[in-house]
Amino acid sequence: MSDERLNNLESTLAYQDDLLLVLNKTVSDQQMAIDILRRQVDALMGRMTEIGDVLESSNIVDERPPHY
């Protein structure tokens, strides 16, 4: 194998290693963002359930407004 071909292969491997590290970091960052968003959605769903329970238990009756 010629030295030029070996250098090309080593260079290609080095670029691929760098790309792999960058992609791994990107995926890791995205997973952290997804985890944060999931926790926020879970918290909002809990709050919505609480609000729904409060509204159901308040027994609001359809009454005519006082200005009628």
C-alpha positions, 0 to 999 in steps of 0.5 A, spaced: 500 500 500 502 506 498 504 512 503 499 516 499 493 511 500 495 510 507 495 517 509 488 518 505 485 512 509 488 515 516 485 522 514 478 519 512 478 515 519 480 522 523 474 526 520 470 520 521 472 520 528 471 527 529 464 527 526 462 521 530 464 525 537 460 531 534 454 527 532 454 523 539 454 530 543 448 532 538 444 526 540 446 527 547 444 534 548 437 533 544 436 527 549 437 532 555 432 537 552 427 531 550 427 529 558 426 537 560 420 537 555 417 531 558 418 533 565 415 540 563 409 536 559 408 532 565 407 538 570 403 541 566 398 535 565 398 535 572 396 542 573 391 541 568 388 535 572 388 539 578 384 545 575 379 540 572 378 537 578 377 544 582 372 546 576 368 539 577 367 540 584 365 547 584 358 546 581 357 552 577 350 552 575 348 556 569 344 562 572 342 568 568 347 574 569 344 579 574 344 584 568 337 581 565 
